[in-house]
């Protein structure tokens, strides 16, 4: 493998002042403290270079989320944050792209803002948190939004949210350690179960953190066909079965760069569906360096599949970075 990788990073955070101000307006706290952040495009690109990252598609969110019960506040947050993010990424257009947030579950607001972000600001895609106000990505109420995403062939990055039930657990442990992985897993399962993967094949879903537990649990999805209480049951609605759709997602490697996690991921996803993710700047340098070493030494990557994960899979979705 390359001694000095040239990653294209599809999981890269950029929490801007506009996001923090919009959270205050919504009366929302940010539970992701302590929070590290890049203060400028120059600082972001400088930090990227130290990890062998040539380009990054940044997202502007923490697990503080977007929608806090008021459509107007959520629309304001998305508008102000997307405008600021477009300016942030636009300062380094050969190195930075961005995912625009949507005020889901406000469907009308999401449709309007997606058109503005993609058509006017030329966002590289959109980002959805796994759940908003208890409503998960993959809920049937999303149908009009997903239909438009499919028409556009949109890239949709799914990042885990902080589930509310964490506060009810008797054992206190930081949510990102365990629960966030299950959030992404639920989204993958719901998109399959509610037929959205079948109905809308043109959406390019990127699941954060190697899909959470989805690769490991992929065989278990057979139970959708055996134990469905819906009418008509899943086996009649989706006669081709559930498991094949696991390979239709895209996946990033953020906080998933262990040989165990990569073994599960590469068992269900072809090389062109696996992309590098760093989770910068939320993750400590030592963890990212450890992940990079694991990626370089993983026996399941030959030269072609490593190159796909490193940059080629991302370039297929974001070809403007071919000059990076």
C-alpha positions as a Python dict, from the first residue, in 0.01 Angstrom:
ca = {
    (1, 'X'): (0, 0, 0),
    (2, 'X'): (103, 364, -42),
    (3, 'X'): (347, 475, 225),
    (4, 'X'): (189, 821, 219),
    (5, 'X'): (-184, 793, 153),
    (6, 'X'): (-385, 1060, -28),
    (7, 'X'): (-723, 1017, 131),
    (8, 'X'): (-1049, 1179, 31),
    (9, 'X'): (-1234, 1213, 359),
    (10, 'X'): (-1615, 1185, 351),
    (11, 'X'): (-1661, 1203, 730),
    (12, 'X'): (-1517, 1534, 844),
    (13, 'X'): (-1684, 1776, 1086),
    (14, 'X'): (-1683, 2154, 1078),
    (15, 'X'): (-1886, 2316, 1356),
    (16, 'X'): (-1924, 2683, 1265),
    (17, 'X'): (-2034, 2976, 1484),
    (18, 'X'): (-2356, 2999, 1283),
    (19, 'X'): (-2452, 2650, 1397),
    (20, 'X'): (-2384, 2728, 1760),
    (21, 'X'): (-2587, 3051, 1737),
    (22, 'X'): (-2877, 2869, 1572),
    (23, 'X'): (-2877, 2611, 1851),
    (24, 'X'): (-2906, 2891, 2105),
    (25, 'X'): (-3198, 3036, 1910),
    (26, 'X'): (-3365, 2693, 1923),
    (27, 'X'): (-3303, 2660, 2296),
    (28, 'X'): (-3090, 2351, 2236),
    (29, 'X'): (-2775, 2245, 2415),
    (30, 'X'): (-2486, 2068, 2246),
    (31, 'X'): (-2423, 1735, 2423),
    (32, 'X'): (-2110, 1660, 2221),
    (33, 'X'): (-1876, 1855, 2449),
    (34, 'X'): (-1581, 1858, 2477),
    (35, 'X'): (-1587, 1984, 2120),
    (36, 'X'): (-1283, 2038, 1903),
    (37, 'X'): (-1328, 2230, 1580),
    (38, 'X'): (-1147, 2384, 1287),
    (39, 'X'): (-1171, 2762, 1310),
    (40, 'X'): (-1085, 2840, 948),
    (41, 'X'): (-1050, 2672, 607),
    (42, 'X'): (-673, 2714, 630),
    (43, 'X'): (-665, 2539, 966),
    (44, 'X'): (-883, 2257, 834),
    (45, 'X'): (-663, 2198, 530),
    (46, 'X'): (-348, 2217, 743),
    (47, 'X'): (-484, 1956, 982),
    (48, 'X'): (-591, 1735, 694),
    (49, 'X'): (-242, 1736, 546),
    (50, 'X'): (-91, 1593, 864),
    (51, 'X'): (-308, 1282, 818),
    (52, 'X'): (-255, 1236, 446),
    (53, 'X'): (-597, 1379, 355),
    (54, 'X'): (-605, 1557, 19),
    (55, 'X'): (-971, 1662, 21),
    (56, 'X'): (-1270, 1644, 254),
    (57, 'X'): (-1648, 1672, 227),
    (58, 'X'): (-1730, 1848, 552),
    (59, 'X'): (-2052, 1833, 747),
    (60, 'X'): (-2157, 2115, 980),
    (61, 'X'): (-2332, 1920, 1255),
    (62, 'X'): (-2269, 1773, 1593),
    (63, 'X'): (-2512, 1538, 1764),
    (64, 'X'): (-2695, 1850, 1884),
    (65, 'X'): (-2896, 1791, 1566),
    (66, 'X'): (-3103, 2031, 1356),
    (67, 'X'): (-3472, 2019, 1445),
    (68, 'X'): (-3578, 2082, 1804),
    (69, 'X'): (-3954, 2098, 1768),
    (70, 'X'): (-3998, 2420, 1571),
    (71, 'X'): (-3997, 2419, 1189),
    (72, 'X'): (-3908, 2788, 1161),
    (73, 'X'): (-3603, 2753, 1384),
    (74, 'X'): (-3490, 2441, 1199),
    (75, 'X'): (-3523, 2617, 863),
    (76, 'X'): (-3328, 2915, 997),
    (77, 'X'): (-3054, 2683, 1124),
    (78, 'X'): (-3020, 2507, 789),
    (79, 'X'): (-3023, 2831, 590),
    (80, 'X'): (-2766, 3013, 802),
    (81, 'X'): (-2541, 2711, 845),
    (82, 'X'): (-2546, 2611, 478),
    (83, 'X'): (-2465, 2964, 365),
    (84, 'X'): (-2175, 2978, 610),
    (85, 'X'): (-2054, 2634, 512),
    (86, 'X'): (-2062, 2718, 142),
    (87, 'X'): (-1838, 3016, 214),
    (88, 'X'): (-1609, 2803, 435),
    (89, 'X'): (-1563, 2532, 172),
    (90, 'X'): (-1556, 2786, -110),
    (91, 'X'): (-1238, 2936, 33),
    (92, 'X'): (-1058, 2612, -58),
    (93, 'X'): (-1267, 2466, -344),
    (94, 'X'): (-996, 2224, -455),
    (95, 'X'): (-971, 2078, -104),
    (96, 'X'): (-1313, 2119, 62),
    (97, 'X'): (-1667, 2026, -27),
    (98, 'X'): (-1974, 2014, 196),
    (99, 'X'): (-2291, 1830, 288),
    (100, 'X'): (-2590, 2056, 353),
    (101, 'X'): (-2819, 1987, 652),
    (102, 'X'): (-3195, 1950, 605),
    (103, 'X'): (-3468, 2047, 857),
    (104, 'X'): (-3616, 1696, 861),
    (105, 'X'): (-3883, 1593, 969),
    (106, 'X'): (-4015, 1916, 813),
    (107, 'X'): (-4070, 1768, 467),
    (108, 'X'): (-4163, 2090, 286),
    (109, 'X'): (-3874, 2274, 444),
    (110, 'X'): (-3638, 1991, 354),
    (111, 'X'): (-3747, 1990, -9),
    (112, 'X'): (-3704, 2366, -37),
    (113, 'X'): (-3366, 2373, 131),
    (114, 'X'): (-3231, 2075, -63),
    (115, 'X'): (-3312, 2254, -390),
    (116, 'X'): (-3138, 2569, -268),
    (117, 'X'): (-2833, 2385, -136),
    (118, 'X'): (-2780, 2163, -440),
    (119, 'X'): (-2885, 2401, -718),
    (120, 'X'): (-2773, 2741, -590),
    (121, 'X'): (-2487, 2666, -353),
    (122, 'X'): (-2370, 2352, -536),
    (123, 'X'): (-2345, 2138, -223),
    (124, 'X'): (-2186, 1798, -278),
    (125, 'X'): (-2480, 1628, -108),
    (126, 'X'): (-2699, 1651, 199),
    (127, 'X'): (-2663, 1522, 553),
    (128, 'X'): (-2933, 1369, 769),
    (129, 'X'): (-2895, 1278, 1133),
    (130, 'X'): (-3017, 925, 1207),
    (131, 'X'): (-3319, 1057, 1396),
    (132, 'X'): (-3488, 1387, 1473),
    (133, 'X'): (-3743, 1419, 1753),
    (134, 'X'): (-3773, 1041, 1766),
    (135, 'X'): (-3842, 1008, 1391),
    (136, 'X'): (-3580, 799, 1215),
    (137, 'X'): (-3446, 825, 865),
    (138, 'X'): (-3635, 549, 687),
    (139, 'X'): (-3971, 644, 840),
    (140, 'X'): (-4254, 612, 586),
    (141, 'X'): (-4331, 982, 626),
    (142, 'X'): (-4008, 1053, 437),
    (143, 'X'): (-4146, 925, 108),
    (144, 'X'): (-4190, 1263, -70),
    (145, 'X'): (-3841, 1373, 30),
    (146, 'X'): (-3679, 1047, -78),
    (147, 'X'): (-3866, 1053, -408),
    (148, 'X'): (-3705, 1390, -486),
    (149, 'X'): (-3365, 1269, -369),
    (150, 'X'): (-3399, 973, -603),
    (151, 'X'): (-3497, 1197, -895),
    (152, 'X'): (-3182, 1399, -832),
    (153, 'X'): (-2957, 1100, -770),
    (154, 'X'): (-2852, 1278, -452),
    (155, 'X'): (-2567, 1180, -221),
    (156, 'X'): (-2708, 1151, 132),
    (157, 'X'): (-2473, 1116, 427),
    (158, 'X'): (-2629, 964, 741),
    (159, 'X'): (-2465, 1050, 1072),
    (160, 'X'): (-2580, 910, 1407),
    (161, 'X'): (-2777, 1128, 1643),
    (162, 'X'): (-2771, 1104, 2021),
    (163, 'X'): (-3072, 890, 2118),
    (164, 'X'): (-3279, 1033, 2402),
    (165, 'X'): (-3285, 705, 2595),
    (166, 'X'): (-2915, 736, 2681),
    (167, 'X'): (-3010, 954, 2975),
    (168, 'X'): (-3234, 678, 3114),
    (169, 'X'): (-2961, 414, 3124),
    (170, 'X'): (-2837, 321, 3469),
    (171, 'X'): (-2481, 272, 3344),
    (172, 'X'): (-2343, 604, 3226),
    (173, 'X'): (-2113, 580, 2926),
    (174, 'X'): (-2045, 834, 2653),
    (175, 'X'): (-2303, 779, 2379),
    (176, 'X'): (-2053, 774, 2094),
    (177, 'X'): (-1884, 462, 2231),
    (178, 'X'): (-2173, 221, 2175),
    (179, 'X'): (-2511, 378, 2102),
    (180, 'X'): (-2420, 583, 1795),
    (181, 'X'): (-2332, 266, 1607),
    (182, 'X'): (-2680, 126, 1672),
    (183, 'X'): (-2837, 450, 1545),
    (184, 'X'): (-2682, 404, 1202),
    (185, 'X'): (-2772, 36, 1206),
    (186, 'X'): (-3139, 122, 1261),
    (187, 'X'): (-3139, 358, 964),
    (188, 'X'): (-3000, 92, 732),
    (189, 'X'): (-3256, -161, 851),
    (190, 'X'): (-3548, 84, 826),
    (191, 'X'): (-3452, 191, 472),
    (192, 'X'): (-3457, -173, 368),
    (193, 'X'): (-3769, -274, 561),
    (194, 'X'): (-3981, 20, 444),
    (195, 'X'): (-3884, -52, 83),
    (196, 'X'): (-3696, 272, 26),
    (197, 'X'): (-3383, 93, -96),
    (198, 'X'): (-3599, -88, -352),
    (199, 'X'): (-3813, 211, -452),
    (200, 'X'): (-3537, 469, -475),
    (201, 'X'): (-3221, 306, -609),
    (202, 'X'): (-3068, 632, -734),
    (203, 'X'): (-3005, 773, -386),
    (204, 'X'): (-2642, 729, -289),
    (205, 'X'): (-2659, 660, 85),
    (206, 'X'): (-2335, 693, 282),
    (207, 'X'): (-2365, 527, 623),
    (208, 'X'): (-2122, 662, 882),
    (209, 'X'): (-1886, 444, 1085),
    (210, 'X'): (-1896, 144, 849),
    (211, 'X'): (-2273, 127, 886),
    (212, 'X'): (-2256, 82, 1260),
    (213, 'X'): (-2340, -284, 1324),
    (214, 'X'): (-2520, -339, 992),
    (215, 'X'): (-2248, -552, 825),
    (216, 'X'): (-2216, -777, 1131),
    (217, 'X'): (-2593, -814, 1163),
    (218, 'X'): (-2662, -848, 791),
    (219, 'X'): (-2747, -1220, 807),
    (220, 'X'): (-2993, -1145, 1087),
    (221, 'X'): (-3197, -936, 841),
    (222, 'X'): (-3332, -1265, 708),
    (223, 'X'): (-3566, -1248, 1006),
    (224, 'X'): (-3753, -967, 830),
    (225, 'X'): (-3873, -1234, 591),
    (226, 'X'): (-3963, -1484, 863),
    (227, 'X'): (-4115, -1279, 1143),
    (228, 'X'): (-4292, -980, 987),
    (229, 'X'): (-4615, -868, 1155),
    (230, 'X'): (-4698, -611, 885),
    (231, 'X'): (-4954, -682, 614),
    (232, 'X'): (-4855, -757, 348),
    (233, 'X'): (-4548, -906, 510),
    (234, 'X'): (-4196, -817, 403),
    (235, 'X'): (-4143, -1140, 209),
    (236, 'X'): (-4429, -1045, -23),
    (237, 'X'): (-4342, -677, -46),
    (238, 'X'): (-3973, -743, -112),
    (239, 'X'): (-3954, -1096, -257),
    (240, 'X'): (-3584, -1056, -339),
    (241, 'X'): (-3513, -1043, 35),
    (242, 'X'): (-3334, -802, 265),
    (243, 'X'): (-2971, -904, 276),
    (244, 'X'): (-2881, -806, -80),
    (245, 'X'): (-2958, -444, -9),
    (246, 'X'): (-2681, -419, 249),
    (247, 'X'): (-2434, -409, -39),
    (248, 'X'): (-2617, -116, -200),
    (249, 'X'): (-2511, 135, 67),
    (250, 'X'): (-2185, 327, 72),
    (251, 'X'): (-1982, 315, 394),
    (252, 'X'): (-1708, 524, 552),
    (253, 'X'): (-1433, 394, 777),
    (254, 'X'): (-1451, 656, 1054),
    (255, 'X'): (-1374, 498, 1395),
    (256, 'X'): (-1406, 161, 1220),
    (257, 'X'): (-1046, 108, 1120),
    (258, 'X'): (-990, -220, 1299),
    (259, 'X'): (-928, -549, 1125),
    (260, 'X'): (-1238, -695, 1290),
    (261, 'X'): (-1469, -416, 1168),
    (262, 'X'): (-1310, -408, 824),
    (263, 'X'): (-1349, -785, 789),
    (264, 'X'): (-1724, -756, 844),
    (265, 'X'): (-1752, -454, 615),
    (266, 'X'): (-1556, -603, 325),
    (267, 'X'): (-1763, -922, 352),
    (268, 'X'): (-2079, -730, 256),
    (269, 'X'): (-1955, -430, 54),
    (270, 'X'): (-1757, -418, -268),
    (271, 'X'): (-1447, -192, -279),
    (272, 'X'): (-1631, 78, -474),
    (273, 'X'): (-1874, 118, -181),
    (274, 'X'): (-1612, 178, 90),
    (275, 'X'): (-1467, 526, 150),
    (276, 'X'): (-1224, 678, 393),
    (277, 'X'): (-1359, 870, 693),
    (278, 'X'): (-1154, 1036, 966),
    (279, 'X'): (-1414, 1196, 1200),
    (280, 'X'): (-1181, 1494, 1235),
    (281, 'X'): (-1159, 1706, 1441),
    (282, 'X'): (-1363, 1519, 1703),
    (283, 'X'): (-1120, 1227, 1733),
    (284, 'X'): (-778, 1236, 1895),
    (285, 'X'): (-472, 1223, 1671),
    (286, 'X'): (-356, 892, 1819),
    (287, 'X'): (-683, 721, 1725),
    (288, 'X'): (-673, 847, 1367),
    (289, 'X'): (-309, 742, 1329),
    (290, 'X'): (-392, 399, 1468),
    (291, 'X'): (-678, 366, 1222),
    (292, 'X'): (-456, 468, 929),
    (293, 'X'): (-203, 202, 1020),
    (294, 'X'): (-478, -60, 1044),
    (295, 'X'): (-614, 42, 704),
    (296, 'X'): (-268, 9, 551),
    (297, 'X'): (-205, -333, 705),
    (298, 'X'): (-552, -488, 669),
    (299, 'X'): (-498, -816, 478),
    (300, 'X'): (-839, -783, 310),
    (301, 'X'): (-720, -483, 109),
    (302, 'X'): (-517, -551, -201),
    (303, 'X'): (-376, -257, -396),
    (304, 'X'): (-699, -205, -590),
    (305, 'X'): (-935, -216, -294),
    (306, 'X'): (-707, 6, -84),
    (307, 'X'): (-699, 262, -363),
    (308, 'X'): (-1078, 247, -382),
    (309, 'X'): (-1112, 313, -9),
    (310, 'X'): (-838, 575, -14),
    (311, 'X'): (-992, 795, -287),
    (312, 'X'): (-1129, 624, -597),
    (313, 'X'): (-1470, 533, -450),
    (314, 'X'): (-1516, 893, -332),
    (315, 'X'): (-1405, 1031, -668),
    (316, 'X'): (-1684, 834, -836),
    (317, 'X'): (-1933, 1038, -628),
    (318, 'X'): (-1733, 1362, -615),
    (319, 'X'): (-1538, 1376, -945),
    (320, 'X'): (-1449, 1744, -903),
    (321, 'X'): (-1171, 1637, -665),
    (322, 'X'): (-978, 1451, -934),
    (323, 'X'): (-736, 1744, -943),
    (324, 'X'): (-673, 1727, -566),
}
